Amino acid sequence: MDFTLTSEQELLRDTARSLLEKECPISLVRAYQADTSAADGLWKHLSQWLELGQGPLVDLCLFLGEMGAVLAPGPFFATTALWAGLGLDGTGTVAFVGDPTMPYVLDADVESIAFVGPEGAGVLPSESVDAHRVETIDWTRRLFHLEVTDEPKPVETTPLADLRERAWVALSAEMLGTTRWLLDRTIAYAKERRQFARPIGSFQAVQHKLADMALVHEQAWSAVYYAAMAIDADDPDRHRAAHVAKIMAGEAATRAAKDGIQVHGGIGYTWEHDLHLYIRRAYGSEHLLGTADWHRDRLAELLL
């Protein structure tokens, strides 16, 4: 399989990186905790890219990778990876009925909510439900508990299994961006921080941690984009590959978070340092849509 990006895909990735670095500084992420309207300007830009949710998964993954690198808040993931993954137009999110890996609903204050389960799918406008915010470790990812009184309107959508696999891989791609930031900043800090008159990056123990972080990131990148390509091609291996992608992305993100804060030492534990924001996203995403252990169990069922 050829993992080389086309010139159009490289342009998409570079455009997303330039846009998000400009429109989503870390100050916006911090302000979003107290006031979600801080991201309104960012959403105006991102809403122009919602068609990615209806296109090839590889393209969406490239964009989401850059979203994860800046911790972009807002309903872009819910709309493109979940709502659009059902084949629906406009903006919305998805409530997975009876799914233990997703007991809450992402960004339930968007335009519409699709309720999806083994029996089919139905849609309600968001004003027809009572949404209660659930506090989590990652305030950039807003989760809600819903109380529904009206009956959702039945709609024809893509199969639930296809939606779930697409969402797993899309989330994994976003996690790659968060992992990349953690790896890059940890390497940079190891070059700058000096101890015993030497950069700490010259110490073998630190080098081993950095090497392990880089290795699992590369492994996860290959797993995620293989899965995305398999889904785009409707390859029979797509089911296995989607589970492997979430497993590897979760391993890479949590390894980068754990080793990154160890290399940073005391400064990494402070509120003023940005590291804790990325650690929150890494561990929050690991538990979203199934942990690595949950996906290992599903993968074992497929193989055995």
C-alpha positions in Angstrom: 0.0 0.0 0.0 1.3 3.4 -1.0 1.1 5.9 2.0 2.4 8.8 -0.1 0.1 11.8 0.1 -1.0 13.4 -3.2 -0.2 17.0 -3.9 -3.9 17.9 -3.2 -3.7 16.1 0.2 -0.5 17.8 1.1 -2.1 21.2 0.2 -5.2 20.2 2.4 -2.9 19.4 5.3 -0.8 22.5 5.0 -3.9 24.7 4.6 -5.5 23.2 7.7 -2.3 23.7 9.7 -1.9 27.3 8.6 -5.6 28.1 9.3 -5.6 26.5 12.7 -2.3 27.9 14.0 -3.7 31.3 13.2 -7.3 31.0 14.3 -6.9 28.6 17.3 -4.1 29.9 19.6 -3.7 28.2 22.9 -5.2 31.3 24.5 -8.5 30.5 22.8 -8.4 27.0 24.2 -8.0 28.3 27.7 -10.7 30.9 27.3 -13.1 28.2 26.1 -13.2 26.8 29.6 -15.1 29.8 30.9 -16.9 31.0 27.8 -17.7 28.7 24.9 -18.4 31.7 22.7 -14.6 32.2 22.6 -14.6 29.7 19.7 -17.3 31.3 17.7 -14.8 33.0 15.3 -13.0 29.7 14.9 -16.3 27.9 14.1 -17.0 30.4 11.3 -13.8 29.2 9.6 -14.3 25.5 10.3 -17.9 25.5 9.1 -16.6 26.1 5.6 -14.9 22.7 5.7 -17.8 20.5 6.8 -17.9 18.9 3.3 -14.9 16.9 4.4 -17.3 14.7 6.4 -18.9 13.5 3.2 -15.7 12.9 1.3 -12.8 10.4 1.6 -11.9 9.5 5.1 -8.2 10.1 4.5 -8.9 13.7 3.7 -10.9 14.2 6.9 -8.2 12.5 8.9 -5.5 14.9 7.6 -7.7 17.8 8.7 -8.5 16.3 12.0 -4.8 15.6 12.7 -4.2 19.4 12.6 -7.3 19.9 14.8 -5.8 17.7 17.4 -2.5 19.5 17.3 -4.1 22.7 18.4 -6.8 21.2 20.6 -9.5 22.9 18.5 -12.8 23.0 20.5 -16.3 23.0 19.0 -18.6 20.7 17.1 -16.5 20.1 14.0 -15.6 16.5 15.0 -19.2 15.7 16.0 -20.5 17.1 12.7 -18.0 15.6 10.2 -17.1 12.3 11.8 -20.5 11.4 13.3 -23.4 13.3 11.8 -22.0 13.4 8.3 -20.8 9.8 8.7 -24.5 8.9 8.7 -24.9 10.6 5.3 -26.8 13.5 6.8 -26.5 17.2 5.7 -26.2 20.3 7.8 -24.8 20.3 11.3 -25.6 17.8 14.0 -24.3 15.2 16.3 -25.1 11.5 17.1 -26.4 9.8 20.2 -25.4 6.1 20.3 -28.3 4.3 21.8 -27.3 1.5 24.2 -23.6 1.8 23.3 -21.4 1.4 26.4 -18.4 3.1 24.7 -20.4 6.3 24.2 -22.9 6.9 27.0 -22.9 10.6 26.5 -23.4 12.9 23.5 -20.9 15.2 21.9 -21.9 18.8 21.5 -25.6 18.3 22.0 -26.3 22.0 21.5 -25.9 21.8 17.7 -28.7 22.0 15.2 -29.9 18.4 15.3 -29.3 15.1 17.1 -29.5 11.7 15.4 -30.3 8.8 17.7 -28.7 5.6 16.3 -29.0 2.1 17.4 -29.3 -1.5 16.1 -33.0 -0.9 15.2 -32.3 2.2 13.0 -31.9 5.9 13.3 -34.1 8.9 14.1 -33.5 12.6 14.2 -34.7 15.4 16.6 -33.9 19.1 16.6 -31.7 19.9 19.6 -34.3 22.1 21.2 -36.5 19.1 21.6 -34.2 17.5 24.2 -33.0 18.6 27.6 -29.2 18.5 27.4 -27.2 18.5 30.7 -23.5 19.2 30.5 -21.2 16.5 32.0 -17.9 17.7 33.5 -14.9 15.8 32.2 -11.1 16.1 32.4 -11.1 17.7 28.9 -13.1 20.9 28.7 -12.4 21.2 25.0 -14.6 18.2 24.4 -18.2 18.9 25.6 -20.2 15.9 26.6 -23.9 15.9 27.5 -26.5 13.6 29.1 -29.8 13.9 27.3 -33.4 13.7 28.5 -35.7 13.0 25.5 -39.5 13.4 25.5 -40.4 13.5 21.8 -40.2 10.6 19.4 -37.3 10.9 16.9 -38.3 11.1 13.2 -37.0 8.0 11.4 -34.4 8.6 8.7 -32.5 6.4 6.3 -28.8 6.4 7.1 -25.6 4.5 6.4 -25.2 1.3 8.5 -24.3 1.8 12.1 -21.2 -0.5 11.8 -19.9 1.8 9.0 -20.4 4.9 11.1 -18.7 3.4 14.1 -15.6 2.3 12.1 -15.3 5.7 10.4 -15.6 7.5 13.8 -13.0 5.3 15.4 -10.5 6.1 12.7 -11.3 9.8 12.5 -10.8 10.1 16.3 -7.6 8.2 16.0 -6.3 10.7 13.4 -7.2 13.6 15.7 -5.2 11.8 18.5 -2.2 11.6 16.2 -2.1 15.4 16.1 -2.2 15.7 19.8 0.6 13.0 20.1 2.7 14.9 17.5 2.5 18.1 19.6 3.5 16.3 22.8 6.4 14.6 21.0 7.7 17.8 19.3 7.4 19.9 22.5 9.0 17.3 24.6 12.0 17.0 22.2 12.3 20.7 22.1 12.3 21.0 25.9 14.9 18.2 26.2 17.2 20.2 24.0 16.7 23.4 26.0 16.6 22.2 29.6 20.1 21.9 31.1 21.1 19.9 34.1 24.7 19.3 35.3 25.8 21.7 32.6 24.3 19.6 29.8 21.0 19.4 27.9 18.9 16.7 29.5 18.3 15.3 26.0 21.9 14.1 26.1 21.1 11.7 28.9 20.5 8.1 27.8 17.4 7.6 29.9 15.7 10.7 28.4 16.8 9.6 24.9 15.2 6.3 25.4 11.9 7.9 26.3 12.0 10.2 23.3 12.8 7.3 21.0 9.9 5.2 22.4 7.5 8.2 22.0 8.6 8.6 18.4 8.3 4.9 17.6 4.8 4.5 18.9 3.7 7.7 17.0 5.1 6.3 13.8 3.4 3.0 14.3 0.1 4.7 15.1 0.3 6.9 12.0 0.7 3.9 9.8 -2.2 2.0 11.5 -4.5 5.0 11.3 -3.9 5.8 7.6 -4.0 2.2 6.6 -7.4 1.9 8.2 -8.6 5.1 6.6 -7.5 3.9 3.2 -9.1 0.5 3.8 -12.4 2.1 4.6 -12.2 4.4 1.6 -11.5 1.3 -0.6 -14.2 -0.8 1.2 -11.5 -3.4 1.8 -12.5 -6.5 3.7 -9.8 -5.7 6.2 -11.4 -2.5 7.2 -13.1 -4.0 10.3 -9.9 -5.2 11.8 -7.9 -2.1 10.8 -10.4 0.3 12.4 -9.9 -1.4 15.8 -6.1 -1.5 15.4 -6.1 2.2 14.6 -7.9 3.2 17.8 -5.7 0.8 19.8 -2.4 2.3 18.4 -3.6 5.9 18.6 -4.6 5.4 22.2 -1.2 3.8 23.1 0.7 6.6 21.3 -1.3 9.4 22.9 -1.1 8.1 26.5 2.6 7.2 26.1 3.4 10.7 24.8 1.4 12.2 27.7 3.0 10.1 30.4 6.6 10.3 29.2 6.2 13.9 28.1 5.3 15.1 31.6 8.2 13.0 33.1 10.7 14.7 30.8 9.3 18.1 31.5 9.6 17.5 35.3 8.1 20.0 37.7 7.3 22.7 35.1 5.0 20.3 33.3 2.7 20.1 36.4 1.9 23.8 36.4 -1.3 25.4 35.3 0.6 28.0 33.2 2.3 25.4 31.1 0.3 24.1 28.1 1.3 20.5 28.6 -1.7 19.6 30.9 -4.1 20.7 28.2 -2.8 18.1 25.8 -2.6 15.5 28.5 -6.3 16.1 29.2 -7.1 15.7 25.5 -5.0 12.6 25.2 -6.6 10.7 28.0 -10.1 12.0 27.2 -9.8 10.8 23.6 -8.5 7.4 24.8 -11.7 6.8 26.7 -14.0 8.2 23.9 -15.5 5.6 21.6 -13.9 2.7 23.4 -10.6 2.4 25.2 -7.6 0.5 23.7 -8.5 -2.5 25.9 -12.1 -2.5 24.7 -10.9 -2.5 21.1 -8.5 -5.3 21.8 -11.4 -7.4 23.0 -13.4 -6.7 19.8 -10.3 -7.4 17.7 -9.9 -10.7 19.5 -13.5 -11.6 18.6 -12.9 -10.9 15.0 -9.7 -13.0 14.9 -10.7 -15.8 17.1 
